[in-house]
Amino acid sequence: MPLAAHAELPAMAMLRREGVSVVTGADHRPRLNIGLLNLMPDVVLAATERQWMRLCSGCEDAVSYVYPFTFDARDRSDSAQAHIARYYDTLSTVKRRGLDLLIVTGANPKSSDITHETFWQPMVDMVAWARQRGCPVVCSCLATHAVVKAFYGIDRVRLAHKCWGVYPHSLLEPHHPLVQDVDTGWHAPHSHMYGVTRQQLEDVGICVLAEGVEAGVYAAVSQNPLEFLFLQGHPEYDANSLLKEFKREVQRFCDDVIPGFPRVPEHCFGDDAIETIAHFRAAVVGAKAKGGPLPDFPEQQLEAHLENVWSTTGHRLFGNLLQLVHRAKCRR
């Protein structure tokens, strides 16, 4: 079943061009109301909408109505504020809609203490609101760390270095309904500086569905699978999401925001791309040392080497969740 284009959100037109089924006008088929709490920074605000809406198109028996919203946007750029004002619901409007599912995106960490993040208290309040109403919550990356801290008392751990790349994973619970028809092994992206471990989650009764030797926990679920789905990996990412993040980190090095050339995302590029990056790195370091003009980032060259090997698994995982949510709604 498709997505419903209930607003003129630019993401809908982009999804149509990708081949995603998007309907306009009145539709009398069963519907799922999905709230998308977008906490991502301005530079990826719109891309994050599109990525999660793509995953929301996977329910076989219902039409998905996705309502993006966020918290206080006054610290965002003028263009982001204008986008939010035009296309996003207010918090009060979202609560009136009667959500069937809430998705909470990740966010850029700004504090070593997650409870000091500006989104902390309003996010905790929103998740508590959903939980009280029996609305399942999908927690992505930093949202996972925040929710397990707030509701299970689990403290995330700072990693020795950022978990950043495309990593292999294995299913630990292959018979769980959320991973029905999901391959027992696959690769998928991670991008986080902090983590929670399988042991921490299992100690409080959370079931780890998938884990990787290098990346750790990919997906986990609460004892009631219609309460929380926790994701440390990123099933929603585009093929070039890590590349664009790498480009932004390189720019921070060029602008002297960070002291060293950033690590390359692991298992993301083949030998030819790694060689291209090595030549680019040498050129950048040399130009900075001489005070000369910096070379352009070889984005197109690198993008030609990328392959999305995780979207099929992500769609199956999310499609299974949407089917469970729809069936639960029909029983109410």
Secondary structure, DSSP 8 states (H G I E B T S, - for coil): --EE--S--HHHHHHHHHT--EE-S---S-EEEEEEE----GGGHHHHHHHHHHHGGG-SSSEEEEEEE-S--TTS-HHHHHHHHHH---HHHHHHH--SEEEE-------SSGGGSTTHHHHHHHHHHHHHTT--EEEETHHHHHHHHHHH----EEEEEEEEEEEEEEES-TTSGGGTT--SEEEEEEEEEEE--HHHHHHTT-EEEEEETTTEEEEEE-SSTTTEEEESB-TT--TTHHHHHHHHHHHHHHTTSSSS-----BTSS-HHHHHHHHHHHHHHHHHHHHT-------HHHHHTT----SHHHHHHHHHHHHHHHHHHHHH-
